[in-house]
Structure formats: structure tokens, C-alpha cells
């Protein structure tokens, strides 16, 4: 029970923090009218499908890494993570390219207002490539979580949400000429900072720690 709680609580806090940040972002989007709000909601639904490969790969990495740690085959963890990252870019990249190529027909299924479609397409074009960066980060985080290292990945994620994404979205949309596109730009900026933080910790600290099975 203690081990489960140690792993589950930081993850739960991270999910709640993500949900709260979406509430903050939607308040910025609402300032630009109902078409912007509708566009944001639809694009988020499309994004959830684009993220399926990266989420699936990260789950698989976590499972394989935990098994490798339990069987003391630590040398295979790195190649497993690298393979997962490659699959993230390959499978996720195909989906992102397809959405880019057919963004207007896809959006036309859900939206019939030309202004809303234009706003939604701008969000897709500006931010969707960065979901591959997010998938890369999730792969590293999954590897570390498999060993029981959950606190730092959670801190990095929450920090990037509340110290980078939300302030940048507010600043770019309110204090520059970018307008609503400033909200969209906050996503790739936050994803890139999170990847930098997670990969730095992964290479400089996590790879040097002694690994052992969570339950013997």
C-alpha cells in the first residue's frame, strides 16, 4: 500500500494540475468569443486521438522497463526507451502529417462556421507538431516511473504547466499582437522546456542511480 501510494499520489496531483491549467487556458480563449471556444474544444478532441500512439508507447515502455529492472537486465532499458521514442516519432508523426494535410476537411465534420474553422486550423498548425515532443517526454518519464522515480517527473510537469504554459499563454495573448495564437504557442514552448528538464534529469541523475525492483 505504501509503495502504491508513493507512486499514485504524485501522478494524481499531476493530473489534477493539468485539469486546472486547462480551466485557466480556456478562460484566456473565452476572451476571443464563442467561435474560439468552440475551435479550442474541437481541436482538443482531435489532439486526444493524435496522442494515442505516444500514450500507448509510454505505457509499453513503463511495463517493459519495470520487467527489465525486476529481472536485473538494466543494460536493455536504454535501448527499450530509444525504441519507444523512435516509435513515438514514427507513428505520431504520421498522424500529425495526416491532420496537417486534411485539417480543414476534418474540422468541417465538427464545425460549420468559417471563422471557427480558421481559428481551429491555426491551433493545429501551431501546436500539433509539439505533441511529438510531448510523446518523447512521456517516454522518458515512463522509464523513470518504472523504477519508482515519480516525484521529479511530476515536479517538472507541474512546473512547466504553471510556470511556463499558463503564464506564457496569458502574456503572449494579452501583451503582444499575437492574440489567440499566443495561447497556442504556449503549448510547444512548455513541451520543449519540459523535455529539456526531464531529459537533463534522466541523463545526469536517473541513469546513475542504482535500480532495484519496487517489490521483492
Residue frames relative to the residue before (quaternion, step in Angstrom):
aa qw qx qy qz dx dy dz
X 1.0000 0.0000 0.0000 0.0000 0.00 0.00 0.00
X 0.6437 0.5278 -0.3227 0.4505 3.57 0.97 -0.86
X 0.6645 0.5008 -0.2992 0.4671 3.57 0.96 -0.89
X 0.6400 0.5284 -0.3197 0.4571 3.57 0.98 -0.84
X 0.6775 0.4875 -0.2925 0.4668 3.56 0.91 -0.90
X 0.6317 0.5408 -0.3321 0.4451 3.58 1.01 -0.78
X 0.6980 0.4441 -0.2608 0.4976 3.56 1.10 -0.66
X 0.7235 0.4907 -0.2513 0.4154 3.55 0.93 -0.97
X 0.6469 0.5647 -0.3372 0.3858 3.59 0.91 -0.89
X 0.6798 0.4619 -0.3250 0.4678 3.67 0.77 -0.83
X 0.6353 0.5238 -0.3343 0.4584 3.58 1.01 -0.75
X 0.6475 0.5143 -0.3129 0.4672 3.58 0.99 -0.83
X 0.6371 0.5209 -0.3227 0.4676 3.57 0.99 -0.84
X 0.6381 0.5321 -0.3195 0.4557 3.57 1.01 -0.84
X 0.6673 0.5008 -0.3010 0.4618 3.60 0.94 -0.87
X 0.6459 0.5049 -0.3176 0.4765 3.58 1.00 -0.81
X 0.6439 0.5239 -0.3163 0.4591 3.56 0.99 -0.85
X 0.6349 0.5256 -0.3231 0.4650 3.58 1.02 -0.79
X 0.6516 0.5125 -0.3083 0.4667 3.58 0.97 -0.89
X 0.6571 0.5063 -0.3101 0.4645 3.59 0.97 -0.83
X 0.6424 0.5232 -0.3294 0.4528 3.58 1.02 -0.75
X 0.6189 0.5375 -0.3443 0.4577 3.59 1.07 -0.70
X 0.6093 0.5327 -0.3473 0.4737 3.59 1.10 -0.66
X 0.6487 0.5137 -0.3159 0.4642 3.58 1.00 -0.85
X 0.6757 0.4991 -0.2986 0.4529 3.58 0.90 -0.94
X 0.6563 0.5178 -0.3303 0.4382 3.60 0.92 -0.82
X 0.5953 0.5494 -0.3720 0.4531 3.60 1.13 -0.50
X 0.6275 0.5094 -0.3387 0.4817 3.60 1.10 -0.66
X 0.6620 0.5170 -0.3009 0.4516 3.57 0.98 -0.91
X 0.6247 0.5751 -0.3360 0.4076 3.58 1.00 -0.84
X 0.5702 0.6118 -0.3738 0.4011 3.58 1.15 -0.56
X 0.7130 0.4530 -0.2484 0.4740 3.58 1.19 -0.51
X 0.6856 -0.5328 0.2682 0.4174 3.57 1.24 0.38
X 0.7180 -0.4831 0.3124 0.3917 3.51 -1.37 0.26
X 0.6131 0.5491 -0.3623 0.4375 3.61 1.03 -0.64
X 0.6446 0.5103 -0.3178 0.4723 3.57 1.02 -0.79
X 0.6472 0.5198 -0.3146 0.4603 3.57 0.99 -0.84
X 0.6548 0.5027 -0.3070 0.4736 3.57 0.97 -0.87
X 0.6477 0.5218 -0.3146 0.4574 3.58 0.95 -0.87
X 0.6502 0.5258 -0.3092 0.4530 3.57 0.96 -0.90
X 0.6692 0.5091 -0.3020 0.4492 3.57 0.91 -0.89
X 0.6728 0.4927 -0.2974 0.4649 3.58 0.92 -0.90
X 0.6669 0.5013 -0.3110 0.4552 3.59 0.89 -0.90
X 0.6120 0.5397 -0.3529 0.4580 3.59 1.04 -0.66
X 0.6334 0.5165 -0.3299 0.4725 3.58 1.04 -0.73
X 0.6530 0.4964 -0.3118 0.4795 3.59 0.95 -0.84
X 0.6380 0.5416 -0.3206 0.4437 3.58 1.00 -0.86
X 0.6143 0.5594 -0.3548 0.4288 3.59 1.04 -0.71
X 0.6566 0.4842 -0.3067 0.4903 3.59 1.12 -0.63
X 0.6308 0.5352 -0.3301 0.4546 3.57 1.03 -0.78
X 0.6945 0.4885 -0.2720 0.4528 3.59 1.09 -0.70
X 0.4350 0.7244 -0.4542 0.2824 3.62 1.21 -0.20
X 0.6630 0.4958 -0.3431 0.4438 3.68 0.79 -0.80
X 0.6832 0.4819 -0.3011 0.4586 3.60 0.85 -0.91
X 0.6436 0.5094 -0.3273 0.4681 3.59 1.00 -0.74
X 0.6553 0.5069 -0.3096 0.4666 3.59 0.96 -0.86
X 0.6574 0.5094 -0.3089 0.4613 3.57 0.95 -0.89
X 0.6614 0.5091 -0.3194 0.4487 3.60 0.92 -0.84
X 0.6252 0.5215 -0.3372 0.4728 3.58 1.04 -0.72
X 0.6572 0.5067 -0.3079 0.4654 3.57 0.95 -0.90
X 0.6338 0.5294 -0.3315 0.4562 3.59 0.96 -0.84
X 0.6524 0.5239 -0.3155 0.4476 3.57 0.91 -0.90
X 0.6585 0.5050 -0.3045 0.4676 3.57 0.97 -0.88
X 0.6943 0.4738 -0.2844 0.4611 3.59 0.81 -1.01
X 0.6528 0.5198 -0.3179 0.4501 3.59 0.94 -0.87
X 0.6426 0.5137 -0.3242 0.4671 3.58 0.99 -0.80
X 0.6528 0.5051 -0.3137 0.4693 3.59 0.99 -0.80
X 0.6549 0.5086 -0.3095 0.4655 3.58 1.00 -0.81
X 0.6317 0.5096 -0.3314 0.4810 3.58 1.05 -0.73
X 0.6682 0.5128 -0.2984 0.4488 3.57 0.93 -0.90
X 0.7354 0.3842 -0.2253 0.5107 3.58 1.06 -0.72
X 0.4471 -0.7321 0.4080 0.3125 3.57 1.38 0.20
X 0.4467 0.6496 -0.4806 0.3841 3.58 1.05 0.77
X 0.0102 -0.8745 0.4846 -0.0188 3.52 0.82 1.12
X 0.6063 0.5891 -0.3569 0.3974 3.58 1.07 -0.65
X 0.6782 0.5041 -0.2918 0.4481 3.59 1.16 -0.48
X 0.4839 0.6850 -0.4322 0.3316 3.59 1.26 -0.20
X 0.6573 0.5319 -0.3096 0.4350 3.58 0.88 -0.96
X 0.6883 0.4631 -0.2937 0.4748 3.62 0.79 -0.94
X 0.6181 0.5425 -0.3466 0.4512 3.58 1.06 -0.69
X 0.6610 0.4989 -0.2969 0.4754 3.57 0.96 -0.89
X 0.6510 0.5180 -0.3140 0.4575 3.58 0.95 -0.86
X 0.6353 0.5204 -0.3258 0.4684 3.58 1.02 -0.80
X 0.6504 0.5193 -0.3082 0.4607 3.56 0.99 -0.85
X 0.6439 0.5160 -0.3181 0.4669 3.58 0.98 -0.84
X 0.6399 0.5210 -0.3221 0.4641 3.57 1.00 -0.84
X 0.6584 0.5013 -0.3064 0.4705 3.59 0.95 -0.86
X 0.5992 0.5634 -0.3556 0.4439 3.57 1.07 -0.72
X 0.7059 0.4492 -0.2688 0.4772 3.56 0.85 -0.96
X 0.6562 0.5225 -0.3161 0.4433 3.57 1.02 -0.77
X 0.7508 0.3890 -0.2227 0.4851 3.59 0.63 -1.12
X 0.6718 0.4871 -0.2984 0.4716 3.56 0.92 -0.89
X 0.6326 0.5536 -0.3285 0.4306 3.55 1.04 -0.79
X 0.6226 0.5346 -0.3372 0.4614 3.56 1.04 -0.77
X 0.6715 0.4946 -0.3032 0.4609 3.59 0.91 -0.89
X 0.6496 0.5182 -0.3213 0.4541 3.58 0.94 -0.88
X 0.6513 0.5120 -0.3155 0.4628 3.59 0.93 -0.88
X 0.6504 0.5161 -0.3179 0.4578 3.59 0.96 -0.85
X 0.6564 0.4977 -0.3125 0.4731 3.58 0.98 -0.84
X 0.6255 0.5303 -0.3378 0.4620 3.59 1.02 -0.76
X 0.6972 0.4919 -0.2770 0.4418 3.57 0.87 -0.97
X 0.8087 0.2300 -0.0901 0.5339 3.56 0.99 -0.86
X 0.1916 0.8355 -0.4993 0.1265 3.57 1.15 0.59
X 0.6994 0.4741 -0.2968 0.4449 3.60 0.80 -0.91
X 0.6532 0.4814 -0.3420 0.4740 3.67 0.86 -0.72
X 0.6367 0.5211 -0.3330 0.4607 3.59 1.02 -0.79
X 0.6858 0.4761 -0.2831 0.4721 3.57 0.86 -0.95
X 0.6162 0.5741 -0.3413 0.4175 3.57 1.11 -0.67
X 0.5596 0.5915 -0.3871 0.4326 3.57 1.22 -0.37
X 0.7778 0.3512 -0.1568 0.4972 3.57 1.06 -0.81
X 0.7902 0.2513 -0.1064 0.5487 3.58 1.11 -0.70
X 0.1477 -0.7970 0.5796 0.0834 3.57 -1.00 0.83
X 0.5718 0.5616 -0.3818 0.4603 3.55 1.32 0.18
X 0.4712 -0.7164 0.4372 0.2713 3.59 -0.62 1.15
X 0.6481 0.5181 -0.3267 0.4526 3.59 0.98 -0.80
X 0.6525 0.5107 -0.3113 0.4653 3.58 0.96 -0.86
X 0.6340 0.5208 -0.3280 0.4682 3.58 1.01 -0.79
X 0.6471 0.5192 -0.3199 0.4576 3.60 0.94 -0.84
X 0.6557 0.5027 -0.3082 0.4716 3.58 0.95 -0.87
X 0.6640 0.5057 -0.2999 0.4620 3.58 0.91 -0.95
X 0.6574 0.5096 -0.3211 0.4528 3.58 0.94 -0.82
X 0.6255 0.5305 -0.3439 0.4573 3.59 1.02 -0.71
X 0.6317 0.5205 -0.3282 0.4715 3.59 1.04 -0.74
X 0.6504 0.5183 -0.3138 0.4582 3.57 0.95 -0.88
X 0.7013 0.4848 -0.2787 0.4421 3.58 0.78 -1.03
X 0.6993 0.4774 -0.2761 0.4548 3.58 0.97 -0.80
X 0.8409 0.3016 -0.1082 0.4361 3.58 0.79 -0.95
X 0.6003 0.6362 -0.3859 0.2930 3.61 0.97 -0.67
X 0.5884 0.5694 -0.3870 0.4240 3.62 1.03 -0.59
X 0.6611 0.5425 -0.3130 0.4130 3.57 1.06 -0.71
X 0.5189 0.6178 -0.4332 0.4018 3.60 1.21 -0.14
X 0.5616 0.5560 -0.3898 0.4728 3.59 1.24 -0.29
X 0.6167 0.5198 -0.3280 0.4917 3.57 1.11 -0.70
X 0.6338 0.5211 -0.3226 0.4719 3.57 0.99 -0.82
X 0.6465 0.5201 -0.3188 0.4582 3.59 0.98 -0.81
X 0.6080 0.5414 -0.3356 0.4739 3.58 1.08 -0.74
X 0.6619 0.5021 -0.2934 0.4731 3.57 0.93 -0.92
X 0.6514 0.5220 -0.3134 0.4528 3.58 0.96 -0.86
X 0.6234 0.5412 -0.3385 0.4515 3.59 1.07 -0.70
X 0.6621 0.4854 -0.3020 0.4846 3.58 0.95 -0.86
X 0.6528 0.5188 -0.3064 0.4592 3.56 0.95 -0.90
X 0.6434 0.5271 -0.3220 0.4522 3.60 0.99 -0.83
X 0.6279 0.5326 -0.3310 0.4610 3.57 1.03 -0.78
X 0.6942 0.4697 -0.2825 0.4665 3.57 0.85 -0.93
X 0.6491 0.5235 -0.3228 0.4476 3.58 0.98 -0.82
X 0.5857 0.5926 -0.3695 0.4114 3.60 1.12 -0.59
X 0.7025 0.4276 -0.2602 0.5059 3.58 1.18 -0.52
X 0.6140 -0.5579 0.3491 0.4357 3.58 1.26 -0.02
X 0.5251 0.6099 -0.4196 0.4199 3.58 1.29 0.10
X 0.1174 0.8290 -0.5308 0.1309 3.56 -0.07 1.28
X 0.5974 0.6216 -0.3693 0.3469 3.58 1.07 -0.65
X 0.7209 0.4497 -0.2725 0.4515 3.60 0.74 -1.01
X 0.6329 0.5055 -0.3557 0.4662 3.64 0.90 -0.71
X 0.6450 0.5155 -0.3161 0.4672 3.57 1.07 -0.76
X 0.6447 0.5211 -0.3165 0.4612 3.59 0.96 -0.87
X 0.6526 0.5090 -0.3172 0.4630 3.58 0.94 -0.87
X 0.6704 0.5100 -0.3040 0.4450 3.57 0.90 -0.91
X 0.6835 0.4748 -0.2836 0.4764 3.57 0.85 -0.98
X 0.6418 0.5377 -0.3189 0.4442 3.56 1.00 -0.85
X 0.6787 0.4847 -0.2932 0.4674 3.57 0.95 -0.88
X 0.6251 0.5347 -0.3428 0.4537 3.58 1.09 -0.63
X 0.8139 0.3249 -0.1431 0.4600 3.55 0.67 -1.16
X 0.7221 0.4065 -0.2500 0.5008 3.60 1.16 -0.48
X 0.7510 0.3306 -0.1978 0.5362 3.59 1.21 -0.40
X 0.7608 0.4268 -0.2525 0.4186 3.59 0.38 -1.23
X 0.7259 0.4408 -0.2651 0.4565 3.59 0.65 -1.07
X 0.6876 0.4590 -0.3144 0.4665 3.68 0.78 -0.83
X 0.6500 0.5095 -0.3233 0.4618 3.60 0.99 -0.81
X 0.6327 0.5277 -0.3319 0.4594 3.59 0.97 -0.83
X 0.6724 0.4883 -0.2957 0.4712 3.58 0.92 -0.88
X 0.6918 0.4969 -0.2880 0.4376 3.57 0.84 -1.01
X 0.7076 0.4670 -0.2744 0.4538 3.59 0.81 -0.97
X 0.7038 0.4612 -0.2757 0.4647 3.58 1.04 -0.70
X 0.7516 0.3972 -0.2145 0.4809 3.60 1.12 -0.57
X 0.8038 0.3043 -0.1309 0.4941 3.59 1.04 -0.71
X 0.6935 0.3697 -0.2908 0.5458 3.59 1.22 0.33
X 0.6059 -0.5635 0.4191 0.3740 3.54 -1.31 0.10
X 0.4546 0.7132 -0.4376 0.3053 3.60 1.25 -0.01
X 0.2302 -0.7953 0.5267 0.1927 3.57 1.09 -0.67
X 0.8445 -0.1262 0.0982 0.5112 3.56 -0.98 -0.85
X 0.5779 0.5849 -0.3841 0.4200 3.61 1.14 -0.45
X 0.5537 0.5947 -0.3859 0.4368 3.56 1.24 -0.37
X 0.6073 0.5327 -0.3461 0.4771 3.57 1.14 -0.66
X 0.6638 0.5074 -0.3108 0.4530 3.57 0.94 -0.86
X 0.6560 0.5355 -0.3156 0.4281 3.60 0.97 -0.84
X 0.5635 0.6210 -0.3844 0.3862 3.57 1.15 -0.54
X 0.6055 0.5811 -0.3586 0.4088 3.60 1.08 -0.65
X 0.7204 0.4123 -0.2904 0.4761 3.67 0.59 -0.94
X 0.6072 0.5519 -0.3627 0.4418 3.59 1.05 -0.67
X 0.6856 0.4729 -0.2833 0.4754 3.59 0.86 -0.95
X 0.6428 0.5263 -0.3264 0.4509 3.60 0.97 -0.82
X 0.6663 0.5043 -0.3060 0.4563 3.59 0.96 -0.84
X 0.6484 0.5028 -0.3171 0.4756 3.59 0.98 -0.81
X 0.6445 0.5177 -0.3211 0.4621 3.59 0.97 -0.82
X 0.6408 0.5143 -0.3258 0.4678 3.60 0.96 -0.83
X 0.6421 0.5225 -0.3219 0.4594 3.58 0.94 -0.85
X 0.6786 0.4915 -0.2898 0.4625 3.58 0.89 -0.94
X 0.6966 0.4757 -0.2824 0.4568 3.60 0.82 -0.98
X 0.6812 0.4830 -0.3050 0.4578 3.60 0.90 -0.87
X 0.6154 0.5364 -0.3481 0.4608 3.60 1.08 -0.66
X 0.6716 0.4745 -0.2980 0.4848 3.58 0.89 -0.89
X 0.6294 0.5508 -0.3281 0.4390 3.59 0.99 -0.85
X 0.7435 0.4256 -0.2348 0.4593 3.59 0.81 -0.98
X 0.7649 0.4115 -0.2105 0.4488 3.57 0.87 -0.94
X 0.8030 0.2687 -0.1292 0.5160 3.59 1.07 -0.61
X 0.7257 0.4581 -0.2872 0.4255 3.59 0.59 -1.10
X 0.6773 0.5089 -0.3068 0.4337 3.62 0.87 -0.87
X 0.6804 0.4809 -0.2866 0.4729 3.59 1.24 -0.37
X 0.5783 0.6065 -0.3834 0.3882 3.59 1.22 -0.24
X 0.5138 -0.6152 0.4967 0.3329 3.56 -1.23 0.50
X 0.2338 -0.7979 0.5453 0.1069 3.55 -0.73 1.08
X 0.0844 0.7795 -0.6180 0.0581 3.53 -1.05 0.79
X 0.6294 -0.5534 0.3947 0.3765 3.52 -1.23 0.58
X 0.5213 -0.6468 0.4573 0.3176 3.58 -1.03 0.77
X 0.7885 0.1428 -0.0629 0.5949 3.56 1.04 -0.79
X 0.1737 -0.7901 0.5831 0.0751 3.59 -0.75 1.06
